[in-house]
Amino acid sequence: MSMVSKRQKEDGPEAVAAHPDFQHPWIKELLADPQKKWTSQVPRMALGNTVTNSMFEKILGGPECIRAHLSFNRPCREPDAVKGVEECWLLAIGHDIDGKTGRAHGGFNACVLDQIMGSVTHHANPVPNPPATANLNIDYKAPVATPCVILLRAWITETSNRKVWVKATIEYGDGTVCCASTALFVYPRPEKL
C-alpha cells in the first residue's frame, strides 16, 4: 500500500473513505455502488532493500502531495473494454504536485496514468514480474486544479501474447476529462525471468 498515511493503511478502505477530502456527494455516490470491489492500494512488495512503487511511497505520499488514495474495480461501460472491468482510483491531491500554482504538473498526471494502467494490466494477469510500459500517449484536455479529488479510470482494450493495450482517464467528479491516455504494456519474456 502507499499514498496513504500509516493510520489509513491499518484501518482499510472504509476508514480512508472517511478522509475529509472524500466527503463530496459525488464521491459518496461512487463509493456506494454495490458493484464496486475494493482492491489493494497501489501494491507494495518488499524485495530485499528495495520497494516497488517507492516513488509513490516516499515522494508522492507526502501530506500535500497525494493526501489520500482509494482504489477499487467495477464493471466497465466503455465499449472497447475487453476484460469487462475497470480499475478506479480516487486521489485527494494537494499543492506539492503543482507545476504552476493551483495546477497539477503534467508529469504528475503522466505518472499516475502510467501507474494505474500498469496496475490494471498486472491485476488482469498477476504474474511475479509485472509488465513494463512500452508506449504512453497522453492528451491533456483540461488542467487538474489543486487541491482537489480526481478519479482515475483504466481498462484493457486489447491483448496479444505478451502485449496489452490500455486506456485511462483523469476526471473530475462532474465527468470532465482532464487527461486521456493510451498505452502499450509488455510482459517480460519467460526466458528473461
N, C-alpha and C positions, 0 to 999 in steps of 0.2 A: 504494500500500500504506500501511497505517497500523496503529496499535495494536500494533506490534512494534518492537523495537529495530532500529537500523541494521544491526547484525550479522545479525539474523534476516531482514531484508529481503534481504540479499545472499545468504544461504545457502539460501533457499527453504523450502518447506513441510516437507520431511523433517527439516531442521535444527530448525525450530520445534517439530516433533513431539517432539524430544529435550528440550525445555524441562522442567525438573524438575516443574513443575505438571502436565504431561501424562503422567506415568508411572503413573497409576492403571490397574488392569486393564481397567475398562470403556472407557477411552479407547483403550488399545492394541487392544482388540477392535473398537471402532468404526472406527479408522483402518486396520485390517487388511482391511476389507471391499473385495473386488475390484471392486465396482460403484461405489465412490466415485471421483469425479474432482475433483482439486484445482481450485479457482477462484481468481481474484485475491482478495487480502485487502483488502477494502473499497477499491475502485478509487480511485486518487488521480490527478487530472488537473490539470496546471499550466495556468492560464488567466491569463496576464499576471502580475499581482501577487497573484492570489487562488488558492486551492487548494480544490477541492471536498473536502468532509469534513474541513475544517480543525479542527472541534471535536474529532474523533477523533484527528487527528494531534497537535494542540497541547495539548489539555486532557485528554483521556482516555487518552493514550498514556504517561502517567507510570508510574514503576516500581511504585507501589502502587494504580494505577487498573486499567487493562487491561494485565496483565503479559505476556500472550502471546495470540495470536489465530491460529486456523487456519480456513479456510473451504473447503468442498467441496460438491458436489452429489451426489445419489444418487437412485435411483428412490423415488418417494413411495408409501407404502402407505395414505395417507389416502383414503377413498372419495370425497371431494368434490374431489380434485385433478384439474384439467382438463389440465394440461401433463404429468403423469406424472413430474415431477421435483420435488424439494425442495432448497432451499438450506439448508446447515447451517453453523453457526459454533460453534467451541469457544472460549470465552473464559476465561482464567485471570484472576480479578479479586481485587484487594486491598482494603484498608480505606479508601483515599482516595475511594471511591464510596459510603461509608456515609451513611445518613440517620440511623440510630441505631447505636450501637456494635455491630458484628458483623452488621449488616443493610444490604443494598444499598438506596439511596434509590429510592423508587418512580419518581421522574423518570428515574433511570438506566435502570431496566427499560423504561420507555416509550421512551426514546431509542434503546436498542439494538433493541427490537422494531420501531420505525419504520424504523430503518436497514436491518435485514435484509429487511423487507417491501419497501422501496423497491428494494433490491438485487435480489431475486428478480424483481420486476416489470421492472426495467431490463434484467436479463440475458435475460429472455424476449423482449424487443424492444429491442435496444441501439441506439436512435437517438441522435443528438447531444444532444438536450435531454431529459433524463430526466423521468419523471413526478413529480408533486407529491402529497403527502398531502392528501386532501380530507376524510377522516374516519378517526379512530382510536379504537377501543374496546378497553379492557383489563379483564380480570377478574384481580384479584390473588388467588391461591389459597393461596399459602404464601410466607413470607419467603425471600429469597435471602440465605443466610448468607455472610459474608465472613470470611476469604478462602476462595475455592472455585473450582471449574471448573464452568461451566454450558454446556449445549448449547442453542443456539437453532435452531429449525427454522421454515422459512417455505415456503408453497406457494400457488399461484394456484388460486382456486376458480371464478372466472367472469371472462369478458371480454366487452365490448360497445363497439365502436368505440374511443374514447379512454379508456374506463373499465376498470379492472382491480381485482377484489376479491381480497383476500389474507387468509390466516390464518397465525398464527405462535404459537409457544410458547417459553417458557424452561423448561428441565427440568434436573433433577439426573441423574446417571448411573444411578440406580435407576429412572428413568422418572417420578418425581414431577414433576408440572407445577406450577411456581411461578406462572406467568402465562400466560394465553391471550389472544390478541388477534385482532381482525378489523380490516380497513382497506379503504378505497377510495382508489385512486390514479388520477390523471387526467393523461394526456399533454397537453402544450400544443397548442393549435390550430395547424395548419400556418401560417396567416397571421400568427400571433404570433411565429413563429421569425424 
